[in-house]
Amino acid sequence: MAGIGFQLQKLFKEDYYSSRLKAYLYSLFVTAGPWLIVIFTILMLQILLQAVPGVNSLNKQLFMISVSYCFMFSQVLFGFQQLVVTRYTADCLYEKKEEKVFSSFLGFSAVTAAAAFILWLVFALLSPLQWEYKFLMLGLFMLLNLIWIMLLYLSGAKNYQSIALAFLAGGVFSISCMFILLKWNPFSQGEWTPAWIMMGSFTAGIAVTFLWLVNSMLKTFPNRAASLPFEYLTYFDKYPQLAFTGIFYNAGLWVSNWIIWVSGGHWLLGTFRYHPGYDTAVFYAYLTILPSYVIFVVSIETRFYERYRDFFSFINDGGTLTQIRKSKGKMLLVLKQEIERLVRNQGFISLAILFLALFIFPLFVNADLILGIFRITLIGAFCNGMTMIMMLLLLYFDDRVGALITSAAFFGGIALFTLLMLPAGEAGYGVGFTAGSLLSFVYSSFRLFQYVSKADYYAFCKSRHTRIEGPFHNLSRRLNRLAGAE
């Protein structure tokens, strides 16, 4: 995201309110585009369905839970490879081997699509839903997985305008298509259920986003070589900590939902487990930390990154000891200032929402249980957002062990505390999520400042040993040979 941060900084340097507003909007779309399209679609759906008769609650529930499952498991699947591929592409760019970047995109997409199909096939064989609906879910699931992958590459290539416009176009298309088809249903009576129409419209909007991003990818990478597309898999042997960090963090986002679904959830059509009160509260809690993503991009990744770059320039280009120590001091000072600002701003926003929720929530949600869980999980979401940012900063300094322990503490803490609070029933829902998030936030903050204070020592003395062989090297060779690329 550093590339995008630099581009946004140019907008902030222009002394116009319109430029600043544009920068904040771009960063919001880039960092939270997938979230926004779901939020926008669901909120608009709630309003528009009031003008469309004949859509019962079962159809609404089926559509919303289907979309939630597709988003949730696509994020977990993507998270397994995300950090490893990010490291691989960064190394390719550093070594001036740009031709390998697009090639890795092809391999990453192929592996993810195969894994997504296997996961869907297991689901489809176990679910009693109609096959037409299950194929729609497959389409949405595949598109989402491929969109996450393209976002990773387009973000690195600084193509933030295309990302923002792609999600905006997809969201508008989804809502328009859904409303027109439900309001003036052109299909014969009983041919397609409202849930199928809503799912089809939503998938069509995601397809618009996907095609827009494909066009951006083709323009961004004019040199589209396909040599050794699975070479990136060797990085699973070299940097296994990155793979486990991605798995633990993405699974940690949902592990409390999974535990509560099993212990106190309900079945929907013999297919989906869910808990309406807890899922709704956690969903709204996650929305409250969207500002932290924006602040992180436009603040830390711009001002901090300049000091970070100066520090490592002195180390890599032979700066004197005085220059290295002075640049480290400046970097540490800016890091503290930006994190303090981030915690203060997001903390103020979270506290304001916590207070306003007492008055606003009853207007939209008719349940004291949801409000009670929301007030607890809002604090957990705040700690969760800060944990993610601390983990990213640890990876800036190549502290893979610190990032791995942070993500493991995040996943393990939430799972453990959620299990311990189960005997309390619904009164204890959300406490485990908040306690686990707080634990990882405290640890990652301590680890980050401890590590950065010795950044010069680690830069010169840290062991750079990586595995040069392993099971993923063999898998890479076999897949490249199978693809005719070796």
N, C-alpha and C positions, 0 to 999 in steps of 0.2 A: 504493500500500500504506500510505500514511501514515494513512488513515482507520482501517484495521484496527489499525495501531500504537497509535493513541489509545484505541481500544476495549480493547485488551489491557492498556494501562497502568492502566485502571480496575481490572482484575482483580488486577494486581500490587500496587495500593495496599491491597487487602483483606488483612489480616494473617492469612491462612489458607493452609495448605499446599495444601488442595484447590483454592483459587482460583488459586494459582500453577501447580499441575499442569494445571488446566483451560486456563490461558492458554498454556502451552507446547504442549499437545496441539492446541489450536485453531490456533496459529501453524504448527505442523508440518503439519497437514492443509491449511491455506490455501496455504502456500508450496510444499508438495511433494505435494499430493493426487494428481495424475496419476502421479507417480513411485511413490507408495505403493501405489496400486491395482495397478500392474503388478508391483511387487516382491511384494506380498502374494499376488497371484494365482499368480505363477510359483512362489514358494516352496511355497505350499499345494498347487499342482498336482504338484510334484515328490514331495511326501509322499503325497498321495492316490492318485496313479497306481500306487504300489506295491501298493495294495489292489485295483486294477482290472486284470485280465488282458486281453491282446489289444490293448493300445495300444503299437505298436512305436515305435522311435526315429525313423523317418521321419515319422510323424504328429506326434510331439512337436516335431521340428525345424520342420516346416512351420508348425505353429501359432505357435510362438515367434518364428520369423523373420517371419511375416506380421504379427504384432502389432508387432514392432520396426519394420518398414518403415512401418506406418501411423503410429506415434508419431513416428518420425524425420521423415518428409516433411510431416506435419501441422504440426510445430513450425517447419520451414523456411518453409512457406507462410504460416503465421500471423506469423512473425517479420518478413516483408516489410512488413506494415502495422501491426504492434503499436504501435510508438513514435509513428507518425504519428497514429493514432487516439487514443492516450493524450493527446497534445498537443491534439488537436482537442476532445475531451471536457472536458479541464481548462480550456481557454479558454471553452467554452460555460458551464461552471459558474461561472467567474470573472465572466463578463459577465451572469450571471443569466438565461441562456437555456436553462434545463433542458429545455424541450420539444424541443430539438434533439438531446439525448443519445440518447433511445430511437430517434429517427429515424435517427441515424447507425448504431445497432446493426443496423437493418434493412438499410441499404445495405452495411455491412461484411459482414454474413452473406451477402447475395446475391452480392457480388463473390467472396468466399472460396469459397462453394459452387460457383459457376461454374468458378473456377480449379481446385478440387479435382476436379470431374467431368472436366475436360479432361485433367488429369494422370492420373487413374485410367483414362480411356479409352485413352490411349497405352499404359499398362501392360497393360491388358486385351487389346488387340489384339496385343501382342507376346508375351504369356504363353500357354503351352500348358495351363495349369491349367483345370479344369472351370469353366464359366460360373457354376454355382451357388456355388462357392467364391469366385469373383471378385466376385460381387454382395454376398456377405457382407463381403468386404474393403471394398467401396465404402461399405456401411452404416457400418462401423467408422470408416473414414477421414472420412466426412462428419460423423459424430457428434463425433469428436475435434476437428475443426476448429471446429465450432459451440460445443463446450464451452470451448475456449480463449477464444473471443470472449466468451462469457457470464462467464467468470471475470474478464476484464478489467473489465467493467461492474459486476459484483457486488462486486468488491474495492473499486472506487472508491466504491461506495454503502455500504461498511462491513458488508455482509451476510455476515459470516464464518461465523456459525453454520450457515447454510444450505449454504455451500460444504463445510464439514467433514462435515456429515451426509449430503449428497448423495454424496460419494465413499465414505463408510463404507457406506451402503446399497447402492451399486452394487457394491462389492467383495464384500460378503457374498452378494449375489444371484448374482454370477458364479460364485463358488466352489460355492455350494449347488447351483445349476442344473447346473454341469459335473459334479460328483460324482454326483448322482442319475442323470443321463442316461447317464453312462459305466458306472456300477455296475449299474443296472437298465435297460438299453437297451430302450426301448419300441418301437423301430423294427424293421422286418423285417430279416432278415439281409442285410447288404451294401447296404442302402438308403442309409445315410449313413456316411461314414468317421469314425473318431474325431477326425481333424483338423477335419472340418466341425462335429461336435458341440461340440468345444472352442471353435472360433471363434464358433459361434452363441451359445453360453452366455456367452462373454466379451462379445460385442457386445450381448447382452441386458442384461448388468450395466451396460455403458456407457450403454445406452438408459435404464435406471433413473436413473442419475446425471443424464443429459441432461434427462429429464422433471422431475426434482426441481428442477434449476436453472431450467428454463422457468417453473415455478410461482413460484419466488423472483423471477425477472425481472418477472413480471406483477404481483406484490405490490409490488416495489420501485419500479416505474415505473407508477403508476396513470394518469398523463397520457401516453398512448401515441400521440403525434402522429406522422404519417408524412410530414411536409412536407420536401422536399429531402433525401431519404435519402442521396444521393450527394454532397452538398456537401463532406463530409469529404475527398473526393479532391483538392480544391483545395490541401490542405495538403501534398501531394506536390510541388507547385510552390513553396510557401512554405518548406518545411523538408525539402529532399531529403536533407540529412545524416542525418535520423532514419531514413528508409527504408533507406539504405545501411548505417547502423549496425546495424539489425535483421537485414539480410540477412547481413552479414559475421559477426556474432556467432553466429547460429544455424547458418550453414553451417560456421563454424569448429568448432563442437561435433562435427561428424561428418566433416570433410574428411580426417582421418587414416584413418578407417575406409574411406572411399571409395577412397583411394589404395592402401591395403593390400589391399582387395578386388580391385582391378584387377590388382595386381602378384603377389599370392600367395594370392588367395582361391579359393573353390570355388563350383561351381554347385549349386543345389538345384532339382531338377525343371525344369531349363532356364529358371528364372524369377528366382531370387534369387541374388545374389552375396553371399558372407559369408566370414568367417574365424573359425572357432569359438574359437580360443585368444585372439585379440586382442579380439574382440567381448565375450567373457565377462569378460576382465580389465578392460576399460574400463568395462563395466557396473558391476562391483563397485567400481571406483575412484570412479565418480560417486556411489555410495551413501554414501561416506565423508564427503562434504561437505554432506550434508543438515543437520547441526547448524548450519552457517554461515548457512543461510537463516533458521533459527529465531532465531539470535542477532542477525542483522541486523534482523529485524522487531521483536523485543522490546527491543532495545538501541538501535541507531542511530536507528530511526524513531520512537522515543519520546523519549528524553532529548535526542538531537541536534536533533530537529525543533523542540523548544521554543526552543532558541537560534537556530535558523535562522529561525523565524517572528519572533522578537523583532528580529533584525537587519534583516529586510526590512520590518518594521513601521515602524522608525525611518526607513528610506529612503523608503518610500512615503507616510508620514504626516507628513513634515517634522520629523524628529528633529534635534537639534543635532549638530555635528561630533563633540563629545565623546561623546555617546550612541552615535553610529554606530560610532566607533572602539572604545569599550568593549564594545559588543555583538558586534563582529566578533572581538575578542580572546577573549571567552567562547566564542563559537561555534567558533573555531579550536581552542581548548583542549579542548572537549568532543569535537570531531571526532577529534583525535589520541588522546584517551583511549579513545574507543569503538572506533576502528580497532585500536589496540594490544590492547585486550581481545579483539576479534574474532580477530585474527591469533594471539594467544597461546592462546585457548581451542581454536580450530579446529586450530592447529598441534599442541597437546598431544594432541587426539583422533586426528589423522592419524598422529602418531608412535606412539601406543599401538597403533593398528590395524596399523601397519607392523611392529611387533614381534610382536604377537599373531598376525599372519597366518602367521608361520613355523610356528606350532603348530596353528592352527585350520584354515587353508586345506587341508592334506592330508586333513582329515576329510571335506571336501565336494567338493574338486576333485582329481582324480587326474591331475595333469599339472604337471611342473616348469616347462614353458613358460609356463603361465597365471600361476603364482606369480611367476615372474621379471618378466613384463610388468606384473603388478599392482603390484609394488613400485615400478616406475618411474612408471607412470601415476597412482599414488596421489599422488605429489608434483605431477604435472601437474594433477590434479583440484583439489588445494589452490590452486594458482596460478590455475586457471580460475575457481574460486568467488570468489577475491579480485578477479580482474579484473572479473567481473560486478558486484560490489558497488561497485568504484571507478567503473565506467562509469555506474552508476545515480546515484552521488553527483555525478559531473560533470554529468549531466543535471539534477540538482537546481538547479545554478547556471547552467543554460542554456548550458553549454560544449559545444555541439553538435560543434564542430570537434575538441575533445579526445576526445569519445566516439567520433567517427568514426575518428580515427587509432588509438585503442585497439582498436576492433573490427577495423579493417583489419590492424593488427599481429598481432592474435590469429589471424585467418584466414590471412594471408600467412605468418606465422612458422611456424605448424603445418604448412601445406602445404609450405613450402620445406624445413624441417628433416626432415620425413617423407620427402620425395623424396631429400634428400641421404643419408639413412640407409638407403635401400633396398638399396644394394650389400652392406650388412652382414648382410642376411637377417633371420631371426627374432631374432637377437641384438640388432638395432637397433630392434625394434618398441617403440614407446612413447616412445623418446627424442625424436623429433620433436614429439610431442604435448606433452611436458613442457617442451622448450626453447621452443617457440612460446608456451605459456601463461606461462612465466616472463618472457619478453620483454615481453608485453603487461602483465603485473602490475607489473613495474618501471617501465615507461613511465607507466602510468595513475597509479601512486602519486606519482611525481614531478610529473606534470601536475596532479593534484588539489590538492596542497598549494601548488604554485606559483600556481595559479589562485585558490584560496580566500584566499590571503594578499593578493590584490589585488581581492577581491570588491567592495569599495566603488567602486574605480576602474571596473571593468567595469559595475557597476550604473548609474553615471552617464554614462559615456563610450562604452559599446559601441554600435555602429551597430545600429538596429532595422529596417533595410531588408529587406523581403521582396518577393518577386515577386507582382505583382497579376494577372498573366496567364501562361498557359503551356498546354502540351498537356493537363494534367490539369484545368484550368479548362474547356476545351472538352469533354473527356470527361464531366465532371461535369454540364455543362448538357445534353448529349445524353442521358445516362442518366436524369436527372431528367425530361426531356421525354418520354422513352420510357415512364417509369413513371407519367406523367400527374401529376407533382408540381410542374410548373413552368408 
